[in-house]
Amino acid sequence: MEQFGDKIIKLRAIKGLSQQELADKIGIKRSSLGMYERNERKPGFNVLRKFANYFAVSTDYLMGLNDDSSGELEYQELLAEATAKAEELKASALLRAQAGSKESLRDLIKILDAFKRDMED
């Protein structure tokens, strides 16, 4: 069974973060994160909750009380892929908008508004 540190390493890799970047986002020292990842130390509840909130996983999953890791990791992988695709779309749309006319910008805004409405439903 995977330990807490192994799960954090996987989740951090999915997000493409260094130890320092994750430590900064969570509000802990990089050295503490290193100890968690090496399973030399267990986090307290507040830090555990910060990890769970950041990665959008349950504390039960992180602590090994829920072994359904495939669902948690699959969600994180899909979220990372969706985020990357959204960034690609944003960059492409901005490039097209800069090269286009006012009319093409209006069309782009209509498309984005429609997409946003679909996402809210």
HUVEN-V504281 format. One record per pair of residues at least 12 apart in sequence whose C-alpha atoms are under 10 Angstrom apart, sorted by the first residue. I is the first residue (numbers start at 0). J is the second residue. D is the distance in whole Angstrom. If there is no record, write none. Layout:
I_J_D + I_J_D
//
This chain:
0_63_8 + 0_66_8 + 1_61_9 + 1_62_9 + 1_63_7 + 1_66_9 + 1_68_9 + 2_35_10 + 2_36_9 + 2_37_9 + 2_38_7 + 2_61_8 + 2_62_7 + 2_63_7 + 3_35_7 + 3_36_7 + 3_37_9 + 3_38_7 + 3_40_9 + 3_41_8 + 3_42_9 + 3_47_10 + 3_60_9 + 3_61_6 + 3_62_6 + 3_63_7 + 4_32_9 + 4_33_9 + 4_34_8 + 4_35_5 + 4_36_4 + 4_37_6 + 4_38_5 + 4_39_9 + 4_40_9 + 4_41_9 + 4_42_10 + 4_61_9 + 4_62_10 + 5_35_9 + 5_36_6 + 5_37_8 + 5_38_8 + 5_61_9 + 6_36_8 + 6_60_9 + 6_61_7 + 6_62_9 + 6_63_9 + 6_68_9 + 6_72_9 + 7_21_10 + 7_32_9 + 7_35_8 + 7_36_6 + 7_37_10 + 7_50_8 + 7_51_10 + 7_54_9 + 7_61_8 + 8_32_10 + 8_33_10 + 8_35_9 + 8_36_6 + 8_37_9 + 9_36_10 + 9_72_8 + 9_75_10 + 10_50_10 + 10_53_10 + 10_54_7 + 10_56_10 + 10_71_9 + 10_72_7 + 10_75_7 + 10_76_9 + 11_54_8 + 11_75_10 + 12_76_10 + 13_54_10 + 13_72_9 + 13_73_10 + 13_75_7 + 13_76_6 + 13_77_10 + 13_78_9 + 13_79_7 + 13_80_9 + 14_54_9 + 14_75_8 + 14_76_8 + 14_78_9 + 14_79_6 + 14_80_10 + 14_82_10 + 15_79_9 + 17_29_10 + 18_30_9 + 18_31_10 + 18_32_7 + 18_33_7 + 18_36_9 + 19_32_8 + 19_33_9 + 21_50_9 + 21_53_9 + 22_50_10 + 24_49_9 + 24_50_9 + 24_53_8 + 25_46_8 + 25_47_10 + 25_48_10 + 25_49_6 + 25_50_7 + 25_52_9 + 25_53_7 + 26_46_9 + 26_49_9 + 27_46_8 + 27_49_10 + 41_62_9 + 42_62_10 + 44_58_9 + 47_59_10 + 47_61_8 + 47_62_9 + 48_61_10 + 54_71_9 + 54_72_10 + 54_74_10 + 54_75_7 + 54_78_10 + 55_71_8 + 55_74_9 + 55_75_8 + 55_78_10 + 56_68_10 + 56_70_10 + 56_71_6 + 56_72_9 + 56_74_9 + 56_75_8 + 57_71_8 + 89_111_10 + 92_104_9 + 92_107_8 + 92_108_10 + 92_111_10 + 93_107_9 + 95_107_9 + 96_108_10
//
